[in-house]
Amino acid sequence: MTRRFDVVVLGGGVNGLGVGALAARRGYSVLVLERADIGSGTTSASSRLIHGGLRYLQHGEFGLVRESLRERAWLTRTYPHLVRPVRFLLPIYGDRRLPAWKAGAGLGLYDLLARDRLFPRSELLSRRSIGLLRPELNTHGLRCGFAYSDGQITSPERLCVELRGELLQSHGACRTYHETVWVRREQDGWRLGVVDRITGAELEIEARVVLNAAGPWIDAVNRALGIPAPKLIGGTRGSHLVLPQRPAGPGPGSFCYAPARTDGRPFFILPWDGRVLVGTTDISVDGNPAGWSAEPWEWEYLLKETNSLFPEAGFEEHEVEYRTVGVRPLAASTLSSRSGSTGGLTRRHFLVDYGQLAHAPGMAAMVGGKLTTFGSFADECVRWIDDTLGTPADPGRHRHFPMDSPSPFALRDAPEGLAARYPPEVLDALDQMTIGEGSNRRLAPPLPYRVGEVLHAVRAEGARTVEDVMLRRLVVLPPNDMLRTAIRTVSKTHQLGLVDEGSIREET
Ligand SMILES: Cc1cc2nc3c(=O)[nH]c(=O)nc-3n(C[C@H](O)[C@H](O)[C@H](O)COP(=O)(O)OP(=O)(O)OC[C@H]3O[C@@H](n4cnc5c(N)ncnc54)[C@H](O)[C@@H]3O)c2cc1C
């Protein structure tokens, strides 16, 4: 039987799920089709920052910074268990390319645009006070520094799970491991042929409008479906590595943003999940899928820069615990006039209506955008859906988030353990699971995860593979073999039907 939806979204990253959830809340019937698992694309390869983009001020992108800061305020208050304010150190060295006056002026403007009581203003720090605050930091050539505020999201993967939950709550649907293999224009919309990559089942779907939200795969989706759109994505690759925390290295509160000694590019050192996340590179891949894997020099570069800031730590390559590589779905030069270095390419988002561009009315692509701005991008797309379907504008649609609203938590009072992963209602659901299912049992002692979390991941959060549970519901990185085996066992015992990601066919 063909199912008919108002809106079909191709891609279940933060942007696809964001627009899906908002459109469903607006009353549209919505289906999000994701080729793999939700959040498994660029969204999980990000630096995990909810930030205004201090660096973008340098490129004159004031509108984008203002928008991002507004979204930062909204996200921190809406998902306080996932997003929290953190304090960064921006050290100023004599031999690096960022002079103190420039950093100070940029931060002054950043504070002015933000004016958010959850994010304390920046302050100038003397060399001596930095030495006291961060004794492990390299003080050779250090002139001064700045402390400033931004946001960290511990788990964009869990944000996607929550957006999927919001979508379902508003009677929307989400199908993972479903690939769209053909699309045909019909009188009043589109007909899509879809294959379940796990079961091989085929289905046909009708949609009044289709949104291509496949991130860096947008052009590939257009090609595969025969949509004659021009090239939309001019992506850049970004890599991160994860290092252990150690006394002489960056500590639990040691958020750093510094220009790299090698080339002056800004890079981040971020405490994350008891470890240190270091990133990132920014290399044009311009549609070339072969360019999507990192080259060895990228790891050397990130390691070298970390050791340059924290020389006593002396990190070596064999200590790298985990690596991530992602492609930023930036707008191709046809959409944005910004050019120059990859760092200067715009991080703005563009809703590209295929009506004019590819003679495909009722179809559009969500190009670019950051994790931070998925909410405002979703707003823009829902306005496009309203216009396209002739729905009267909804005056009450805008999300309100007063900047002076009280803090949902004290700055230092970050949630831990289960509370850092789940919102209160899921914690209640986990608590109420029957003891009979052994749900309170540890999955793989001494690891803290519980059997009930696997049951919940499959029954309520749409996990279909062992990796979906481990990497994007429990968010265990790097993957853990003991846990993988335990999840397989729970799946067998409770007949959850999880498969291994590796067993899924690449070609449909
Ligand atoms: C290195 C790096 C660091 C970053 N750091 C930050 C940061 O700190 N803060 C920030 O705000 N932003 C950051 N970003 C940007 C941000 O991560 C992305 O812009 C954002 O996640 C894009 O989300 P998306 O949903 O558009 O794309 P994706 O997350 O890539 O989602 C697209 C989805 O489409 C699916 N798909 C592909 N083909 C098909 C198909 N045929 N049918 C259906 N689905 C399909 C994919 O499987 C994927 O899940 C960073 C990006 C990178 C690469």
The ligand as a Gaussian input file, in Angstrom:
#p B3LYP/6-31G(d) Opt

LIG

0 1
 C       34.880000      18.343000      11.428000
 C       33.595000      19.051000      11.657000
 C       33.405000      19.782000      12.811000
 C       32.199000      20.456000      13.009000
 N       31.999000      21.070000      14.202000
 C       30.840000      21.719000      14.434000
 C       30.610000      22.315000      15.697000
 O       31.411000      22.213000      16.620000
 N       29.447000      22.975000      15.864000
 C       28.524000      23.089000      14.873000
 O       27.510000      23.752000      15.093000
 N       28.682000      22.486000      13.677000
 C       29.823000      21.796000      13.445000
 N       30.035000      21.155000      12.253000
 C       28.985000      21.229000      11.220000
 C       27.865000      20.251000      11.495000
 O       28.341000      19.048000      12.017000
 C       27.102000      19.945000      10.212000
 O       26.869000      21.093000       9.472000
 C       25.771000      19.281000      10.507000
 O       25.956000      18.183000      11.355000
 C       25.115000      18.854000       9.204000
 O       23.987000      18.092000       9.496000
 P       23.120000      17.476000       8.319000
 O       21.932000      16.882000       8.943000
 O       22.923000      18.500000       7.268000
 O       24.091000      16.395000       7.661000
 P       24.455000      14.878000       8.165000
 O       24.611000      14.816000       9.641000
 O       25.584000      14.452000       7.339000
 O       23.134000      14.111000       7.787000
 C       22.837000      13.726000       6.480000
 C       22.273000      12.333000       6.530000
 O       21.820000      11.978000       5.238000
 C       21.968000      10.590000       5.115000
 N       21.891000      10.205000       3.719000
 C       22.861000      10.155000       2.778000
 N       22.359000       9.724000       1.622000
 C       21.032000       9.500000       1.814000
 C       19.981000       9.024000       1.006000
 N       20.175000       8.663000      -0.256000
 N       18.744000       8.901000       1.545000
 C       18.517000       9.227000       2.845000
 N       19.490000       9.665000       3.662000
 C       20.730000       9.809000       3.158000
 C       23.311000      10.310000       5.758000
 O       23.427000       8.956000       6.136000
 C       23.296000      11.273000       6.921000
 O       22.875000      10.668000       8.133000
 C       31.194000      20.428000      12.026000
 C       31.372000      19.660000      10.876000
 C       32.561000      18.969000      10.693000
 C       32.739000      18.110000       9.486000

